[in-house]
Amino acid sequence: MIQIPDPVAGPRLTPIPALAANGRWRVEAMRSLREPLLLWFSQGQGRITIAGSTRGYTANNAVFIPAGTMHGFEMTGRVFGTAVFFGRAHGLALPETALHLRIRETAAQKEVQGLIDAAAREAEGGRPGRDRAVALHLGLVALWLERHAAAVAPARAADAAGRLAARYARLIERDFSSGLGVADYAAALGVTPTHLSRACRAASGRTAHALLQDRVLFEARRLLAETRTPIKDVARALGFTSPAYFTRAFHAGTGETPSGFRRRN
């Protein structure tokens, strides 16, 4: 597998619209990060898929995504908020599972917005102790998450379709560059490809093939945009049997060729 230098440099905050500045695929396609992420949506709405299950989000929603969790989100219209990247999160007591908190109390909304704004001001400034100050503010954000997660009633256990889709998403994240197809994943999960696809459609509105293709194509676009790796080597690294097959699959999924995408980016 081709390795891109680890981008995890430390805690940082980014406006959510800026995440898609170099292409909506950077937020909409299935991918995972090497660090924990909090998405605070202050305005707008859309759908977010985490570990194979899709649900809607709206204003004043906090979505926490642990490192290594496959996810992607759509932005319908104008969406605003902040993405909080925790870096290596040394010493922070962050949740171990994904959370989707719908914050209805005005005081709680103002509290988390204030914590995020304070961290952002420190991050943008050049005062002594900047990095330590950012880390301390994000520690308070982590504490806010902990308190509100504990205050929420335990979520209803995922249904059978959601559990199967989550297991499938974990396998995709582990093996997406292997060239395995849906039938291979279904066999590993002990179900038929039809049953797996039915479960994925029930949980996310997408077929098993669509989820897998989306994850592979995100990595393909990332490698094409962020490295100078020859296209034939990108194809090989993602498990394609030939560059021609990779080109056909890439064009079918994105509407352009790998070389055209690389030139544009």
FENSULPE-V698693 format. One record per pair of residues at least 6 apart in sequence whose ideal C-beta (glycine too) atoms are under 7 Angstrom apart, sorted by the first residue. I is the first residue (numbers start at 1). J is the second residue. If there is no record, write none. Layout:
{{I	J} {I	J}}
//
This chain:
{{1	177} {1	237} {2	223} {2	227} {2	229} {2	233} {2	234} {2	237} {4	226} {4	227} {6	34} {8	34} {8	35} {8	87} {8	88} {9	87} {10	87} {10	131} {11	85} {11	86} {11	87} {11	134} {11	135} {11	138} {12	85} {12	123} {13	82} {13	84} {13	116} {13	119} {13	120} {13	123} {14	83} {15	82} {16	39} {16	79} {16	80} {16	81} {16	82} {16	83} {17	79} {17	80} {19	26} {19	27} {19	83} {20	26} {20	27} {20	75} {25	218} {25	221} {27	72} {27	73} {27	75} {28	72} {28	73} {28	74} {29	72} {29	214} {29	217} {29	218} {30	70} {30	72} {30	211} {30	214} {30	215} {30	218} {31	70} {31	72} {31	215} {31	218} {32	68} {32	69} {32	70} {32	71} {32	173} {33	67} {34	67} {35	67} {35	85} {35	86} {35	87} {35	88} {35	89} {36	65} {36	66} {36	67} {36	86} {36	89} {36	94} {37	65} {37	83} {37	84} {37	85} {38	62} {38	64} {38	84} {38	141} {39	63} {39	81} {39	83} {40	62} {40	81} {40	82} {40	84} {40	112} {40	116} {41	57} {41	58} {41	59} {41	61} {41	79} {41	81} {42	59} {42	60} {42	80} {42	81} {42	113} {43	59} {43	78} {43	79} {43	80} {43	81} {44	59} {44	75} {44	77} {44	78} {44	79} {44	80} {45	56} {45	57} {45	58} {45	76} {46	57} {46	73} {46	74} {46	75} {46	76} {46	79} {47	54} {47	55} {47	56} {47	73} {47	74} {48	54} {48	55} {48	57} {48	63} {48	71} {48	73} {49	71} {49	72} {49	204} {50	65} {50	69} {50	71} {50	98} {51	69} {51	70} {51	98} {51	166} {51	169} {52	165} {52	166} {52	168} {52	169} {52	200} {52	203} {52	204} {52	211} {53	158} {53	162} {53	165} {53	166} {53	203} {53	204} {54	203} {54	204} {54	205} {55	100} {57	63} {60	103} {60	109} {61	100} {61	101} {61	102} {62	101} {62	103} {62	112} {63	100} {64	95} {64	98} {64	99} {64	145} {65	71} {65	98} {66	95} {66	96} {66	97} {66	98} {68	173} {69	98} {70	169} {70	172} {70	173} {70	215} {82	116} {84	116} {84	138} {84	141} {86	92} {86	94} {86	138} {92	138} {92	139} {92	142} {93	142} {93	146} {94	142} {95	145} {95	149} {99	145} {99	149} {101	148} {101	149} {101	152} {103	109} {103	112} {108	148} {111	144} {112	144} {115	137} {115	140} {115	141} {115	144} {116	141} {118	137} {119	134} {119	137} {119	138} {119	141} {122	130} {122	133} {122	134} {122	137} {123	134} {158	166} {161	199} {161	202} {161	203} {162	203} {164	189} {164	191} {164	196} {164	199} {165	199} {165	200} {165	203} {165	204} {167	189} {168	185} {168	189} {168	196} {168	200} {168	208} {171	185} {171	188} {172	211} {172	212} {172	215} {176	212} {176	215} {176	216} {176	219} {177	219} {177	237} {177	238} {177	239} {178	239} {179	239} {179	240} {182	193} {182	196} {182	197} {182	208} {182	209} {182	212} {183	193} {185	196} {186	192} {186	193} {186	196} {189	196} {193	208} {196	208} {197	207} {197	208} {197	209} {200	206} {200	207} {200	208} {200	211} {201	207} {204	211} {213	253} {216	238} {217	250} {217	253} {217	254} {219	238} {220	234} {220	238} {220	250} {221	261} {223	229} {223	234} {224	234} {224	258} {224	261} {224	262} {224	265} {225	265} {231	243} {231	258} {231	259} {232	243} {235	242} {235	243} {235	246} {240	246} {240	249} {246	258} {247	257} {247	258} {250	257} {250	258} {251	257} {254	261}}
//
